[in-house]
């Protein structure tokens, strides 16, 4: 397996596989990049309900739910823990689009997000407030070459004095693209499903 963690998070060249290389890749995986660091391939390590834990070639790991980063390890400034993650309206919107139900999803969400670096005892707790809306349908080319029609889920919010706008592309009960603000140190994280988990295609 390529050592993508050191490549991406410590300032070397980013990683982008061809469609053929994605087809041959033996694991479910995602692309992850930030405002400050180039792209890395993170391999799906384990699944727990709707949560997915991805690991890079080093010691870095992120846990996501429908593309949203909930926790991480080994990446200074990344989300360490998200309180009240269960109330994230993103889950309801993705499921509603998939099952075409009339369920009323919450439009507002407040959570506390811990970021920083445990090793250096540099921890920050921020309260984030955001609101959600369903956006337009959009054509999207998946890294494996599949052409998809996705629905954009918009999230607009504020963390202290920082305003942010996030986007999630939903299709068939999963998120294939997420652009989300995580912290002042990291800025935005872009997560893209590179090779889907078989269980998400059923």
Secondary structure by P-SEA (a helix, b strand, c coil): ccccccccccccbbbbbcaaaaaacccbbbbbbcccccbbbbccccccccbbbbbccccbbbbbccccccccccccccccccccccccaaaaaaaaaaaccccccccbbbbbbbbccccccbbbbbbbbbbbbbbbbbbbbcccccccbbbbbbbbbccccccbbbbbbbccccccbbbbbccccccbbbbbbccccccccc
